[in-house]
Amino acid sequence: MFELRSCSIPDVVELFPVVHRDVRGQFSKIFHEKFFRKSGLRTDWREMYYSTSRANVVRGLHFQLPPNDHAKMVVCLAGEVVDAIVDLRVGSPTYAQSSLFRLSSEVGNAIYIPSGFAHGFCVQRGLATLLYLTTSVHVPESDTGIAWNSVDIKWPLKNPVLSERDAQLPPLAGFTSPFRYITGPKVSK
């Protein structure tokens, strides 16, 4: 059903679904509750939304603070993005480290991101559409982020187009994280 690939950062996985292609196009499943539960991934999605972004755009690095934090799954429905995550969990062996993924509609892969991570992406060319599934609803007072260039991320863009909000996000060095790393088995909610 899915191939799961671990990341260098604990608890983050890249999912590769079976993609069926024929003369009409392609079809793939991005979520299957039983498979996710068996794999230790959360299944309690509360909100879904999508964004479209043009070439040279960076969005992020975003997250929601507790108690409105969430796990997130991101899949690229059209185009291609370079997706970035940053571990914000105090006590994690990979605290403040980042990882990059190439998400594309052609491959159909997705990233499962647990709570306690900042997330962002960039579009190098064309137009890209990302679908997000989250385990909590958007709460504006809890929605925040860190500056896209305040972490050692090997972004393929040097001077991206940013929103006014993203251009004013504080650096990671000025952020006191409320997230904690939990060792041992994770429990799906």
Secondary structure, DSSP 4 states (H G I P E B T S, - for coil): -EEEEE-SSTT-EEEEE-EEEETTEEEE----HHHHHHTT------EEEEEEEETTEEEEEEEE-TTS---EEEEEEESEEEEEEEE--BT-TTTT-EEEEEEETTT--EEEE-SSEEEEEEE-SSEEEEEEEESS---TTTEEE--TTSS----S-SS-B--HHHHTPPPGGG-----B---S-----
